[in-house]
């Protein structure tokens, strides 16, 4: 990733915890990794379009939708 600082963003961590809550450990980790990669890739694209890091991450999470979905 080009923006490793995002991996410790509290909003991303909270989203991933909610999205994977209650899943079996192996499936939880698979989904966590997949969602994290998607969000960080989208965040990078939004950064290139001129958004700030925080705004890019917020927008990427918003586009992904509610974590329970």
PDB file of N, H, CA, C and O in Angstrom:
ATOM      1  N   UNK A   1       0.835  -1.185   0.000  1.00  0.00           N
ATOM      2  CA  UNK A   1       0.000   0.000   0.000  1.00  0.00           C
ATOM      3  C   UNK A   1       0.875   1.241   0.000  1.00  0.00           C
ATOM      4  O   UNK A   1       1.978   1.252   0.545  1.00  0.00           O
ATOM      5  N   UNK A   2       0.367   2.255  -0.608  1.00  0.00           N
ATOM      6  H   UNK A   2      -0.530   2.247  -1.051  1.00  0.00           H
ATOM      7  CA  UNK A   2       1.122   3.499  -0.639  1.00  0.00           C
ATOM      8  C   UNK A   2       0.835   4.367   0.569  1.00  0.00           C
ATOM      9  O   UNK A   2       1.512   5.373   0.784  1.00  0.00           O
ATOM     10  N   UNK A   3      -0.157   3.993   1.359  1.00  0.00           N
ATOM     11  H   UNK A   3      -0.706   3.176   1.185  1.00  0.00           H
ATOM     12  CA  UNK A   3      -0.528   4.801   2.514  1.00  0.00           C
ATOM     13  C   UNK A   3      -0.637   3.940   3.763  1.00  0.00           C
ATOM     14  O   UNK A   3      -1.736   3.740   4.279  1.00  0.00           O
ATOM     15  N   UNK A   4       0.494   3.422   4.261  1.00  0.00           N
ATOM     16  H   UNK A   4       1.387   3.585   3.842  1.00  0.00           H
ATOM     17  CA  UNK A   4       0.436   2.515   5.401  1.00  0.00           C
ATOM     18  C   UNK A   4      -0.109   3.150   6.674  1.00  0.00           C
ATOM     19  O   UNK A   4      -0.553   2.437   7.574  1.00  0.00           O
ATOM     20  N   UNK A   5      -0.085   4.456   6.764  1.00  0.00           N
ATOM     21  H   UNK A   5       0.276   5.035   6.033  1.00  0.00           H
ATOM     22  CA  UNK A   5      -0.610   5.108   7.964  1.00  0.00           C
ATOM     23  C   UNK A   5      -2.100   4.846   8.137  1.00  0.00           C
ATOM     24  O   UNK A   5      -2.609   4.912   9.256  1.00  0.00           O
ATOM     25  N   UNK A   6      -2.810   4.547   7.044  1.00  0.00           N
ATOM     26  H   UNK A   6      -2.396   4.494   6.135  1.00  0.00           H
ATOM     27  CA  UNK A   6      -4.242   4.300   7.130  1.00  0.00           C
ATOM     28  C   UNK A   6      -4.560   3.013   7.892  1.00  0.00           C
ATOM     29  O   UNK A   6      -5.646   2.880   8.457  1.00  0.00           O
ATOM     30  N   UNK A   7      -3.626   2.074   7.912  1.00  0.00           N
ATOM     31  H   UNK A   7      -2.744   2.182   7.453  1.00  0.00           H
ATOM     32  CA  UNK A   7      -3.923   0.787   8.523  1.00  0.00           C
ATOM     33  C   UNK A   7      -4.180   0.904  10.013  1.00  0.00           C
ATOM     34  O   UNK A   7      -4.777   0.002  10.602  1.00  0.00           O
ATOM     35  N   UNK A   8      -3.749   1.987  10.638  1.00  0.00           N
ATOM     36  H   UNK A   8      -3.264   2.720  10.160  1.00  0.00           H
ATOM     37  CA  UNK A   8      -3.993   2.148  12.065  1.00  0.00           C
ATOM     38  C   UNK A   8      -5.102   3.174  12.337  1.00  0.00           C
ATOM     39  O   UNK A   8      -5.314   3.578  13.480  1.00  0.00           O
ATOM     40  N   UNK A   9      -5.798   3.587  11.285  1.00  0.00           N
ATOM     41  H   UNK A   9      -5.625   3.259  10.356  1.00  0.00           H
ATOM     42  CA  UNK A   9      -6.877   4.556  11.459  1.00  0.00           C
ATOM     43  C   UNK A   9      -7.993   3.948  12.294  1.00  0.00           C
ATOM     44  O   UNK A   9      -8.488   2.870  11.962  1.00  0.00           O
ATOM     45  N   UNK A  10      -8.397   4.611  13.365  1.00  0.00           N
ATOM     46  H   UNK A  10      -7.995   5.486  13.634  1.00  0.00           H
ATOM     47  CA  UNK A  10      -9.456   4.073  14.232  1.00  0.00           C
ATOM     48  C   UNK A  10     -10.758   3.789  13.485  1.00  0.00           C
ATOM     49  O   UNK A  10     -11.430   2.801  13.783  1.00  0.00           O
ATOM     50  N   UNK A  11     -11.125   4.631  12.524  1.00  0.00           N
ATOM     51  H   UNK A  11     -10.579   5.433  12.282  1.00  0.00           H
ATOM     52  CA  UNK A  11     -12.373   4.409  11.795  1.00  0.00           C
ATOM     53  C   UNK A  11     -12.317   3.122  10.980  1.00  0.00           C
ATOM     54  O   UNK A  11     -13.302   2.387  10.910  1.00  0.00           O
ATOM     55  N   UNK A  12     -11.188   2.852  10.374  1.00  0.00           N
ATOM     56  H   UNK A  12     -10.388   3.449  10.431  1.00  0.00           H
ATOM     57  CA  UNK A  12     -11.034   1.620   9.589  1.00  0.00           C
ATOM     58  C   UNK A  12     -11.070   0.403  10.502  1.00  0.00           C
ATOM     59  O   UNK A  12     -11.745  -0.581  10.201  1.00  0.00           O
ATOM     60  N   UNK A  13     -10.358   0.466  11.596  1.00  0.00           N
ATOM     61  H   UNK A  13      -9.809   1.266  11.840  1.00  0.00           H
ATOM     62  CA  UNK A  13     -10.340  -0.648  12.550  1.00  0.00           C
ATOM     63  C   UNK A  13     -11.747  -0.928  13.089  1.00  0.00           C
ATOM     64  O   UNK A  13     -12.163  -2.083  13.176  1.00  0.00           O
ATOM     65  N   UNK A  14     -12.463   0.113  13.444  1.00  0.00           N
ATOM     66  H   UNK A  14     -12.125   1.052  13.373  1.00  0.00           H
ATOM     67  CA  UNK A  14     -13.825  -0.057  13.967  1.00  0.00           C
ATOM     68  C   UNK A  14     -14.740  -0.661  12.903  1.00  0.00           C
ATOM     69  O   UNK A  14     -15.539  -1.549  13.200  1.00  0.00           O
ATOM     70  N   UNK A  15     -14.626  -0.187  11.678  1.00  0.00           N
ATOM     71  H   UNK A  15     -13.977   0.535  11.436  1.00  0.00           H
ATOM     72  CA  UNK A  15     -15.445  -0.709  10.589  1.00  0.00           C
ATOM     73  C   UNK A  15     -15.172  -2.200  10.402  1.00  0.00           C
ATOM     74  O   UNK A  15     -16.105  -2.998  10.313  1.00  0.00           O
ATOM     75  N   UNK A  16     -13.908  -2.571  10.343  1.00  0.00           N
ATOM     76  H   UNK A  16     -13.150  -1.923  10.415  1.00  0.00           H
ATOM     77  CA  UNK A  16     -13.541  -3.971  10.119  1.00  0.00           C
ATOM     78  C   UNK A  16     -13.990  -4.863  11.276  1.00  0.00           C
ATOM     79  O   UNK A  16     -14.429  -5.992  11.056  1.00  0.00           O
ATOM     80  N   UNK A  17     -13.883  -4.365  12.498  1.00  0.00           N
ATOM     81  H   UNK A  17     -13.526  -3.448  12.678  1.00  0.00           H
ATOM     82  CA  UNK A  17     -14.354  -5.148  13.646  1.00  0.00           C
ATOM     83  C   UNK A  17     -15.855  -5.398  13.561  1.00  0.00           C
ATOM     84  O   UNK A  17     -16.317  -6.512  13.809  1.00  0.00           O
ATOM     85  N   UNK A  18     -16.616  -4.362  13.209  1.00  0.00           N
ATOM     86  H   UNK A  18     -16.240  -3.457  13.007  1.00  0.00           H
ATOM     87  CA  UNK A  18     -18.076  -4.522  13.095  1.00  0.00           C
ATOM     88  C   UNK A  18     -18.450  -5.442  11.934  1.00  0.00           C
ATOM     89  O   UNK A  18     -19.368  -6.253  12.053  1.00  0.00           O
ATOM     90  N   UNK A  19     -17.743  -5.316  10.817  1.00  0.00           N
ATOM     91  H   UNK A  19     -16.997  -4.657  10.720  1.00  0.00           H
ATOM     92  CA  UNK A  19     -18.061  -6.103   9.625  1.00  0.00           C
ATOM     93  C   UNK A  19     -17.745  -7.584   9.799  1.00  0.00           C
ATOM     94  O   UNK A  19     -18.351  -8.429   9.139  1.00  0.00           O
ATOM     95  N   UNK A  20     -16.809  -7.902  10.675  1.00  0.00           N
ATOM     96  H   UNK A  20     -16.318  -7.215  11.211  1.00  0.00           H
ATOM     97  CA  UNK A  20     -16.392  -9.304  10.826  1.00  0.00           C
ATOM     98  C   UNK A  20     -16.832  -9.917  12.151  1.00  0.00           C
ATOM     99  O   UNK A  20     -16.511 -11.072  12.431  1.00  0.00           O
ATOM    100  N   UNK A  21     -17.550  -9.172  12.957  1.00  0.00           N
ATOM    101  H   UNK A  21     -17.811  -8.234  12.730  1.00  0.00           H
ATOM    102  CA  UNK A  21     -17.977  -9.647  14.268  1.00  0.00           C
ATOM    103  C   UNK A  21     -18.832 -10.902  14.135  1.00  0.00           C
ATOM    104  O   UNK A  21     -19.729 -10.967  13.295  1.00  0.00           O
ATOM    105  N   UNK A  22     -18.549 -11.887  14.963  1.00  0.00           N
ATOM    106  H   UNK A  22     -17.819 -11.834  15.646  1.00  0.00           H
ATOM    107  CA  UNK A  22     -19.358 -13.091  15.024  1.00  0.00           C
ATOM    108  C   UNK A  22     -19.003 -14.162  14.009  1.00  0.00           C
ATOM    109  O   UNK A  22     -19.586 -15.246  14.036  1.00  0.00           O
ATOM    110  N   UNK A  23     -18.071 -13.892  13.122  1.00  0.00           N
ATOM    111  H   UNK A  23     -17.597 -13.011  13.100  1.00  0.00           H
ATOM    112  CA  UNK A  23     -17.679 -14.894  12.134  1.00  0.00           C
ATOM    113  C   UNK A  23     -16.661 -15.861  12.734  1.00  0.00           C
ATOM    114  O   UNK A  23     -15.938 -15.502  13.663  1.00  0.00           O
ATOM    115  N   UNK A  24     -16.600 -17.088  12.208  1.00  0.00           N
ATOM    116  H   UNK A  24     -17.187 -17.380  11.453  1.00  0.00           H
ATOM    117  CA  UNK A  24     -15.533 -18.005  12.639  1.00  0.00           C
ATOM    118  C   UNK A  24     -14.168 -17.374  12.348  1.00  0.00           C
ATOM    119  O   UNK A  24     -14.021 -16.622  11.384  1.00  0.00           O
ATOM    120  N   UNK A  25     -13.189 -17.678  13.168  1.00  0.00           N
ATOM    121  H   UNK A  25     -13.308 -18.289  13.950  1.00  0.00           H
ATOM    122  CA  UNK A  25     -11.878 -17.024  13.109  1.00  0.00           C
ATOM    123  C   UNK A  25     -11.275 -17.000  11.707  1.00  0.00           C
ATOM    124  O   UNK A  25     -10.840 -15.943  11.248  1.00  0.00           O
ATOM    125  N   UNK A  26     -11.240 -18.131  11.021  1.00  0.00           N
ATOM    126  H   UNK A  26     -11.593 -18.990  11.393  1.00  0.00           H
ATOM    127  CA  UNK A  26     -10.618 -18.163   9.698  1.00  0.00           C
ATOM    128  C   UNK A  26     -11.379 -17.285   8.717  1.00  0.00           C
ATOM    129  O   UNK A  26     -10.764 -16.528   7.966  1.00  0.00           O
ATOM    130  N   UNK A  27     -12.686 -17.371   8.709  1.00  0.00           N
ATOM    131  H   UNK A  27     -13.185 -17.987   9.319  1.00  0.00           H
ATOM    132  CA  UNK A  27     -13.488 -16.545   7.797  1.00  0.00           C
ATOM    133  C   UNK A  27     -13.378 -15.067   8.167  1.00  0.00           C
ATOM    134  O   UNK A  27     -13.334 -14.201   7.294  1.00  0.00           O
ATOM    135  N   UNK A  28     -13.336 -14.791   9.465  1.00  0.00           N
ATOM    136  H   UNK A  28     -13.372 -15.494  10.174  1.00  0.00           H
ATOM    137  CA  UNK A  28     -13.206 -13.409   9.930  1.00  0.00           C
ATOM    138  C   UNK A  28     -11.927 -12.787   9.383  1.00  0.00           C
ATOM    139  O   UNK A  28     -11.948 -11.667   8.874  1.00  0.00           O
ATOM    140  N   UNK A  29     -10.819 -13.507   9.486  1.00  0.00           N
ATOM    141  H   UNK A  29     -10.801 -14.418   9.900  1.00  0.00           H
ATOM    142  CA  UNK A  29      -9.541 -12.976   9.010  1.00  0.00           C
ATOM    143  C   UNK A  29      -9.537 -12.796   7.502  1.00  0.00           C
ATOM    144  O   UNK A  29      -9.004 -11.807   7.000  1.00  0.00           O
ATOM    145  N   UNK A  30     -10.122 -13.735   6.771  1.00  0.00           N
ATOM    146  H   UNK A  30     -10.556 -14.539   7.178  1.00  0.00           H
ATOM    147  CA  UNK A  30     -10.201 -13.616   5.313  1.00  0.00           C
ATOM    148  C   UNK A  30     -10.997 -12.374   4.907  1.00  0.00           C
ATOM    149  O   UNK A  30     -10.560 -11.594   4.061  1.00  0.00           O
ATOM    150  N   UNK A  31     -12.165 -12.202   5.517  1.00  0.00           N
ATOM    151  H   UNK A  31     -12.521 -12.836   6.205  1.00  0.00           H
ATOM    152  CA  UNK A  31     -12.999 -11.054   5.191  1.00  0.00           C
ATOM    153  C   UNK A  31     -12.334  -9.749   5.611  1.00  0.00           C
ATOM    154  O   UNK A  31     -12.375  -8.759   4.880  1.00  0.00           O
ATOM    155  N   UNK A  32     -11.716  -9.754   6.802  1.00  0.00           N
ATOM    156  H   UNK A  32     -11.682 -10.558   7.396  1.00  0.00           H
ATOM    157  CA  UNK A  32     -10.995  -8.571   7.293  1.00  0.00           C
ATOM    158  C   UNK A  32      -9.956  -8.140   6.256  1.00  0.00           C
ATOM    159  O   UNK A  32      -9.904  -6.975   5.862  1.00  0.00           O
ATOM    160  N   UNK A  33      -9.136  -9.091   5.823  1.00  0.00           N
ATOM    161  H   UNK A  33      -9.178 -10.037   6.143  1.00  0.00           H
ATOM    162  CA  UNK A  33      -8.063  -8.780   4.869  1.00  0.00           C
ATOM    163  C   UNK A  33      -8.623  -8.268   3.545  1.00  0.00           C
ATOM    164  O   UNK A  33      -8.094  -7.316   2.971  1.00  0.00           O
ATOM    165  N   UNK A  34      -9.680  -8.892   3.065  1.00  0.00           N
ATOM    166  H   UNK A  34     -10.110  -9.665   3.531  1.00  0.00           H
ATOM    167  CA  UNK A  34     -10.287  -8.490   1.798  1.00  0.00           C
ATOM    168  C   UNK A  34     -10.869  -7.078   1.885  1.00  0.00           C
ATOM    169  O   UNK A  34     -10.637  -6.248   1.006  1.00  0.00           O
ATOM    170  N   UNK A  35     -11.611  -6.818   2.930  1.00  0.00           N
ATOM    171  H   UNK A  35     -11.800  -7.491   3.645  1.00  0.00           H
ATOM    172  CA  UNK A  35     -12.201  -5.495   3.099  1.00  0.00           C
ATOM    173  C   UNK A  35     -11.132  -4.422   3.295  1.00  0.00           C
ATOM    174  O   UNK A  35     -11.225  -3.332   2.732  1.00  0.00           O
ATOM    175  N   UNK A  36     -10.127  -4.738   4.092  1.00  0.00           N
ATOM    176  H   UNK A  36     -10.052  -5.623   4.550  1.00  0.00           H
ATOM    177  CA  UNK A  36      -9.055  -3.774   4.334  1.00  0.00           C
ATOM    178  C   UNK A  36      -8.341  -3.418   3.029  1.00  0.00           C
ATOM    179  O   UNK A  36      -8.077  -2.246   2.761  1.00  0.00           O
ATOM    180  N   UNK A  37      -8.036  -4.421   2.231  1.00  0.00           N
ATOM    181  H   UNK A  37      -8.251  -5.373   2.449  1.00  0.00           H
ATOM    182  CA  UNK A  37      -7.375  -4.174   0.946  1.00  0.00           C
ATOM    183  C   UNK A  37      -8.247  -3.303   0.045  1.00  0.00           C
ATOM    184  O   UNK A  37      -7.753  -2.378  -0.600  1.00  0.00           O
ATOM    185  N   UNK A  38      -9.522  -3.597   0.004  1.00  0.00           N
ATOM    186  H   UNK A  38      -9.923  -4.348   0.527  1.00  0.00           H
ATOM    187  CA  UNK A  38     -10.445  -2.814  -0.821  1.00  0.00           C
ATOM    188  C   UNK A  38     -10.489  -1.351  -0.358  1.00  0.00           C
ATOM    189  O   UNK A  38     -10.386  -0.433  -1.171  1.00  0.00           O
ATOM    190  N   UNK A  39     -10.641  -1.149   0.934  1.00  0.00           N
ATOM    191  H   UNK A  39     -10.724  -1.895   1.595  1.00  0.00           H
ATOM    192  CA  UNK A  39     -10.729   0.221   1.471  1.00  0.00           C
ATOM    193  C   UNK A  39      -9.433   0.986   1.223  1.00  0.00           C
ATOM    194  O   UNK A  39      -9.473   2.150   0.826  1.00  0.00           O
ATOM    195  N   UNK A  40      -8.299   0.357   1.450  1.00  0.00           N
ATOM    196  H   UNK A  40      -8.267  -0.589   1.773  1.00  0.00           H
ATOM    197  CA  UNK A  40      -7.027   1.056   1.277  1.00  0.00           C
ATOM    198  C   UNK A  40      -6.746   1.362  -0.192  1.00  0.00           C
ATOM    199  O   UNK A  40      -6.184   2.408  -0.514  1.00  0.00           O
ATOM    200  N   UNK A  41      -7.135   0.454  -1.077  1.00  0.00           N
ATOM    201  H   UNK A  41      -7.592  -0.396  -0.816  1.00  0.00           H
ATOM    202  CA  UNK A  41      -6.964   0.714  -2.507  1.00  0.00           C
ATOM    203  C   UNK A  41      -7.842   1.890  -2.935  1.00  0.00           C
ATOM    204  O   UNK A  41      -7.391   2.784  -3.651  1.00  0.00           O
ATOM    205  N   UNK A  42      -9.093   1.880  -2.493  1.00  0.00           N
ATOM    206  H   UNK A  42      -9.460   1.154  -1.911  1.00  0.00           H
ATOM    207  CA  UNK A  42     -10.003   2.984  -2.832  1.00  0.00           C
ATOM    208  C   UNK A  42      -9.506   4.293  -2.217  1.00  0.00           C
ATOM    209  O   UNK A  42      -9.591   5.349  -2.844  1.00  0.00           O
ATOM    210  N   UNK A  43      -8.991   4.222  -0.997  1.00  0.00           N
ATOM    211  H   UNK A  43      -8.922   3.365  -0.488  1.00  0.00           H
ATOM    212  CA  UNK A  43      -8.443   5.414  -0.346  1.00  0.00           C
ATOM    213  C   UNK A  43      -7.291   5.989  -1.164  1.00  0.00           C
ATOM    214  O   UNK A  43      -7.200   7.203  -1.346  1.00  0.00           O
ATOM    215  N   UNK A  44      -6.419   5.123  -1.652  1.00  0.00           N
ATOM    216  H   UNK A  44      -6.494   4.137  -1.504  1.00  0.00           H
ATOM    217  CA  UNK A  44      -5.306   5.584  -2.486  1.00  0.00           C
ATOM    218  C   UNK A  44      -5.813   6.293  -3.743  1.00  0.00           C
ATOM    219  O   UNK A  44      -5.278   7.333  -4.126  1.00  0.00           O
ATOM    220  N   UNK A  45      -6.835   5.738  -4.380  1.00  0.00           N
ATOM    221  H   UNK A  45      -7.270   4.892  -4.069  1.00  0.00           H
ATOM    222  CA  UNK A  45      -7.391   6.380  -5.573  1.00  0.00           C
ATOM    223  C   UNK A  45      -7.969   7.757  -5.240  1.00  0.00           C
ATOM    224  O   UNK A  45      -7.796   8.716  -5.992  1.00  0.00           O
ATOM    225  N   UNK A  46      -8.648   7.833  -4.116  1.00  0.00           N
ATOM    226  H   UNK A  46      -8.788   7.054  -3.505  1.00  0.00           H
ATOM    227  CA  UNK A  46      -9.232   9.114  -3.714  1.00  0.00           C
ATOM    228  C   UNK A  46      -8.150  10.131  -3.345  1.00  0.00           C
ATOM    229  O   UNK A  46      -8.319  11.328  -3.576  1.00  0.00           O
ATOM    230  N   UNK A  47      -7.050   9.661  -2.777  1.00  0.00           N
ATOM    231  H   UNK A  47      -6.913   8.689  -2.589  1.00  0.00           H
ATOM    232  CA  UNK A  47      -5.929  10.558  -2.485  1.00  0.00           C
ATOM    233  C   UNK A  47      -5.382  11.163  -3.776  1.00  0.00           C
ATOM    234  O   UNK A  47      -5.051  12.347  -3.830  1.00  0.00           O
ATOM    235  N   UNK A  48      -5.295  10.338  -4.802  1.00  0.00           N
ATOM    236  H   UNK A  48      -5.563   9.376  -4.758  1.00  0.00           H
ATOM    237  CA  UNK A  48      -4.794  10.821  -6.093  1.00  0.00           C
ATOM    238  C   UNK A  48      -5.732  11.848  -6.724  1.00  0.00           C
ATOM    239  O   UNK A  48      -5.307  12.677  -7.529  1.00  0.00           O
ATOM    240  N   UNK A  49      -7.007  11.785  -6.354  1.00  0.00           N
ATOM    241  H   UNK A  49      -7.352  11.111  -5.701  1.00  0.00           H
ATOM    242  CA  UNK A  49      -7.959  12.764  -6.894  1.00  0.00           C
ATOM    243  C   UNK A  49      -7.942  14.078  -6.116  1.00  0.00           C
ATOM    244  O   UNK A  49      -8.635  15.029  -6.477  1.00  0.00           O
ATOM    245  N   UNK A  50      -7.142  14.127  -5.041  1.00  0.00           N
ATOM    246  H   UNK A  50      -6.579  13.354  -4.747  1.00  0.00           H
ATOM    247  CA  UNK A  50      -6.966  15.381  -4.327  1.00  0.00           C
ATOM    248  C   UNK A  50      -7.560  15.452  -2.934  1.00  0.00           C
ATOM    249  O   UNK A  50      -7.436  16.481  -2.269  1.00  0.00           O
ATOM    250  N   UNK A  51      -8.204  14.386  -2.473  1.00  0.00           N
ATOM    251  H   UNK A  51      -8.305  13.551  -3.014  1.00  0.00           H
ATOM    252  CA  UNK A  51      -8.760  14.408  -1.113  1.00  0.00           C
ATOM    253  C   UNK A  51      -7.645  14.280  -0.083  1.00  0.00           C
ATOM    254  O   UNK A  51      -6.582  13.728  -0.366  1.00  0.00           O
ATOM    255  N   UNK A  52      -7.898  14.790   1.100  1.00  0.00           N
ATOM    256  H   UNK A  52      -8.761  15.239   1.331  1.00  0.00           H
ATOM    257  CA  UNK A  52      -6.965  14.608   2.208  1.00  0.00           C
ATOM    258  C   UNK A  52      -7.019  13.150   2.644  1.00  0.00           C
ATOM    259  O   UNK A  52      -7.991  12.463   2.332  1.00  0.00           O
ATOM    260  N   UNK A  53      -6.012  12.657   3.354  1.00  0.00           N
ATOM    261  H   UNK A  53      -5.222  13.215   3.607  1.00  0.00           H
ATOM    262  CA  UNK A  53      -6.043  11.263   3.805  1.00  0.00           C
ATOM    263  C   UNK A  53      -7.290  10.920   4.623  1.00  0.00           C
ATOM    264  O   UNK A  53      -7.894   9.868   4.417  1.00  0.00           O
ATOM    265  N   UNK A  54      -7.675  11.792   5.536  1.00  0.00           N
ATOM    266  H   UNK A  54      -7.184  12.647   5.703  1.00  0.00           H
ATOM    267  CA  UNK A  54      -8.857  11.513   6.361  1.00  0.00           C
ATOM    268  C   UNK A  54     -10.128  11.511   5.521  1.00  0.00           C
ATOM    269  O   UNK A  54     -10.978  10.634   5.676  1.00  0.00           O
ATOM    270  N   UNK A  55     -10.256  12.492   4.630  1.00  0.00           N
ATOM    271  H   UNK A  55      -9.565  13.204   4.504  1.00  0.00           H
ATOM    272  CA  UNK A  55     -11.440  12.555   3.774  1.00  0.00           C
ATOM    273  C   UNK A  55     -11.502  11.360   2.819  1.00  0.00           C
ATOM    274  O   UNK A  55     -12.579  10.827   2.550  1.00  0.00           O
ATOM    275  N   UNK A  56     -10.347  10.947   2.314  1.00  0.00           N
ATOM    276  H   UNK A  56      -9.473  11.379   2.533  1.00  0.00           H
ATOM    277  CA  UNK A  56     -10.304   9.801   1.404  1.00  0.00           C
ATOM    278  C   UNK A  56     -10.739   8.524   2.120  1.00  0.00           C
ATOM    279  O   UNK A  56     -11.507   7.735   1.569  1.00  0.00           O
ATOM    280  N   UNK A  57     -10.259   8.322   3.326  1.00  0.00           N
ATOM    281  H   UNK A  57      -9.635   8.963   3.773  1.00  0.00           H
ATOM    282  CA  UNK A  57     -10.649   7.134   4.084  1.00  0.00           C
ATOM    283  C   UNK A  57     -12.129   7.176   4.437  1.00  0.00           C
ATOM    284  O   UNK A  57     -12.823   6.165   4.324  1.00  0.00           O
ATOM    285  N   UNK A  58     -12.610   8.321   4.859  1.00  0.00           N
ATOM    286  H   UNK A  58     -12.046   9.142   4.952  1.00  0.00           H
ATOM    287  CA  UNK A  58     -14.034   8.470   5.189  1.00  0.00           C
ATOM    288  C   UNK A  58     -14.898   8.168   3.974  1.00  0.00           C
ATOM    289  O   UNK A  58     -15.900   7.461   4.085  1.00  0.00           O
ATOM    290  N   UNK A  59     -14.520   8.695   2.824  1.00  0.00           N
ATOM    291  H   UNK A  59     -13.706   9.269   2.734  1.00  0.00           H
ATOM    292  CA  UNK A  59     -15.281   8.462   1.596  1.00  0.00           C
ATOM    293  C   UNK A  59     -15.242   6.986   1.199  1.00  0.00           C
ATOM    294  O   UNK A  59     -16.267   6.430   0.804  1.00  0.00           O
ATOM    295  N   UNK A  60     -14.083   6.350   1.296  1.00  0.00           N
ATOM    296  H   UNK A  60     -13.250   6.802   1.616  1.00  0.00           H
ATOM    297  CA  UNK A  60     -13.965   4.933   0.942  1.00  0.00           C
ATOM    298  C   UNK A  60     -14.861   4.073   1.836  1.00  0.00           C
ATOM    299  O   UNK A  60     -15.510   3.147   1.349  1.00  0.00           O
ATOM    300  N   UNK A  61     -14.902   4.367   3.124  1.00  0.00           N
ATOM    301  H   UNK A  61     -14.375   5.119   3.520  1.00  0.00           H
ATOM    302  CA  UNK A  61     -15.762   3.618   4.038  1.00  0.00           C
ATOM    303  C   UNK A  61     -17.233   3.892   3.740  1.00  0.00           C
ATOM    304  O   UNK A  61     -18.056   2.979   3.796  1.00  0.00           O
ATOM    305  N   UNK A  62     -17.565   5.119   3.429  1.00  0.00           N
ATOM    306  H   UNK A  62     -16.896   5.862   3.384  1.00  0.00           H
ATOM    307  CA  UNK A  62     -18.943   5.473   3.091  1.00  0.00           C
ATOM    308  C   UNK A  62     -19.399   4.718   1.841  1.00  0.00           C
ATOM    309  O   UNK A  62     -20.521   4.215   1.790  1.00  0.00           O
ATOM    310  N   UNK A  63     -18.533   4.641   0.847  1.00  0.00           N
ATOM    311  H   UNK A  63     -17.621   5.049   0.889  1.00  0.00           H
ATOM    312  CA  UNK A  63     -18.866   3.938  -0.391  1.00  0.00           C
ATOM    313  C   UNK A  63     -19.068   2.436  -0.167  1.00  0.00           C
ATOM    314  O   UNK A  63     -19.873   1.803  -0.851  1.00  0.00           O
ATOM    315  N   UNK A  64     -18.346   1.885   0.774  1.00  0.00           N
ATOM    316  H   UNK A  64     -17.692   2.398   1.329  1.00  0.00           H
ATOM    317  CA  UNK A  64     -18.465   0.448   1.051  1.00  0.00           C
ATOM    318  C   UNK A  64     -19.799   0.100   1.667  1.00  0.00           C
ATOM    319  O   UNK A  64     -20.291  -1.016   1.502  1.00  0.00           O
ATOM    320  N   UNK A  65     -20.386   1.042   2.374  1.00  0.00           N
ATOM    321  H   UNK A  65     -19.986   1.948   2.508  1.00  0.00           H
ATOM    322  CA  UNK A  65     -21.693   0.823   2.972  1.00  0.00           C
ATOM    323  C   UNK A  65     -21.594   0.388   4.421  1.00  0.00           C
ATOM    324  O   UNK A  65     -20.500   0.261   4.972  1.00  0.00           O
ATOM    325  N   UNK A  66     -22.761   0.158   5.037  1.00  0.00           N
ATOM    326  H   UNK A  66     -23.649   0.261   4.589  1.00  0.00           H
ATOM    327  CA  UNK A  66     -22.775  -0.226   6.453  1.00  0.00           C
ATOM    328  C   UNK A  66     -22.022  -1.536   6.691  1.00  0.00           C
ATOM    329  O   UNK A  66     -22.120  -2.460   5.884  1.00  0.00           O
ATOM    330  N   UNK A  67     -21.285  -1.621   7.773  1.00  0.00           N
ATOM    331  H   UNK A  67     -21.205  -0.870   8.429  1.00  0.00           H
ATOM    332  CA  UNK A  67     -20.485  -2.825   8.020  1.00  0.00           C
ATOM    333  C   UNK A  67     -21.315  -4.090   8.226  1.00  0.00           C
ATOM    334  O   UNK A  67     -20.833  -5.190   7.956  1.00  0.00           O
ATOM    335  N   UNK A  68     -22.529  -3.955   8.689  1.00  0.00           N
ATOM    336  H   UNK A  68     -22.921  -3.061   8.908  1.00  0.00           H
ATOM    337  CA  UNK A  68     -23.362  -5.137   8.911  1.00  0.00           C
ATOM    338  C   UNK A  68     -23.870  -5.720   7.594  1.00  0.00           C
ATOM    339  O   UNK A  68     -24.274  -6.881   7.541  1.00  0.00           O
ATOM    340  N   UNK A  69     -23.850  -4.929   6.552  1.00  0.00           N
ATOM    341  H   UNK A  69     -23.522  -3.985   6.595  1.00  0.00           H
ATOM    342  CA  UNK A  69     -24.329  -5.414   5.250  1.00  0.00           C
ATOM    343  C   UNK A  69     -23.299  -6.322   4.650  1.00  0.00           C
ATOM    344  O   UNK A  69     -23.500  -6.843   3.553  1.00  0.00           O
TER     345      UNK A  69
END
